[in-house]
Amino acid sequence: MASIIIWFEAQQRRRLALLALLVLLAAVVRLFRIEHPVLWQDEIFTWVYTRETYAHHFALDRTTDVHPPLFTVALKAWISIFGESRAAMRTLPALFGALSVPVIYLIGRNWFGLSVAILACIVFAFHPLNVHYTREIRFYGAVAFAMLWASYFFLELIRQREMPARRMLLCSVGFSLSLALSFHLQYVSLLFIALFGITSVLLLIQNRDWRLFHHLAICIAVAVLLCVPQSVHFLGYAMHEGAVRNAWIAPTNLSVFIEQTRTAIGFPGWSAVVILGLYAFGLLRLRKRSPQLFTVMITFVILGPLLFALVGFFKPIYLARSFLGALVLLPLLLAFAVTSLPRHARPVALLLLAIMHVWALRPDYPADRLPNPGEAIAAAAPQWSGGTVYYDEQLEKEMAAYRIPASGWHLLDRRDVPGDLDAIARHLARCRAAAMSCGPTALIFEARPPFNPALGKGWNGMVEPLSRISPVLSDRTAAYYRFVVFR
């Protein structure tokens, strides 16, 4: 008897060690060169919001952010310990990504067995969509983490109809809290709550288990109640201002649906046939093995994006990162599909998957450290001391993030390029006529605005007439912005 206990304990230790290695693998994939991609605008916004007080973040009438405060508050606390470097701030979402691995492992082990669980963890560690969004200072990785836990507890309630009362309570509370947590991280998680409700109804139709349905409905209702306080901000400022700020998102149409769905798949176009084929094969096999899990997978993987697309007709939200939480079980489906293939086909499938994952992840790991406009401005600002700077109004967040003093600095109006040209020309003319030096005059603008080529043409066209008034000391492009300094 003692030898059996020792063997079992040793086996448990080996599994825990293996799980720890899988978590470490996911962490390494996410943390490798994490400071290299340039901070993009939404990351800058999140960073600047952390400067507000905790009381401000939890105020339901706040007007600084259209998103719930939980991730920003967590990042604020994180920054207070680890600092504001790119690597430090991005480590928090990367941590959510790495710590999601044990949840994948638990679901895979409970529903498919150890081999599928391990392969699913490896697939998740390299999954392009999750890796990408857990390498930036946003809440998407945290939402996926919360949705994985919600899925785990939901699936446990389905898998074990009869369980000890204490475990039933634990799973019920865990499901409600995880679901509510997703809403406090991102408001569109309301649609995830709806998906769990739809799944519960489909399972009722499938199994006629009213007891399970009532229990799941109560758990979902508790989650909704936990969302009510924050709904004041959601239904007020977030709904109104969110529509304004998201005006750049195209309304959902067929082309937008195809583009964002391809993005959500996360793999290069040439591999779509292989990936989609494996997903379809996995679903067919899953239908025979576990009709309940098949229903859950179909609801989230297929109906989930369709629900977001439907809402997108009325309020543009159909972006791959918005419904990332609905796709958290895809690595499990992929692992199950591969292990269901004939033995001779599995090595080929694994090799193809390895190539596709590495290929898809390459853009996230640039060889050179790319600068952010704010970093480039902060580095050059001392050279312009005592001078005058004209800069793109969209750089205000970067200026605030890098704490760049803006004394003697002026905004360029994106709607009035001729007016800006006239104002800068008058300033240069006055400096040239003045007895004392005005110091250098710097002009900072986006060299090629992706959504407004005419604006870029107008700004670039200002340099030549201004150079006839005052010679150009330097003219360089950094972080997609052009820095022109006049004598």
Order of alpha helices (4+ residues) and beta strands (2+ residues): alpha-alpha-alpha-alpha-alpha-alpha-alpha-alpha-alpha-alpha-alpha-alpha-alpha-alpha-alpha-alpha-alpha-alpha-alpha-alpha-beta-alpha-beta-alpha-beta-alpha-beta-beta
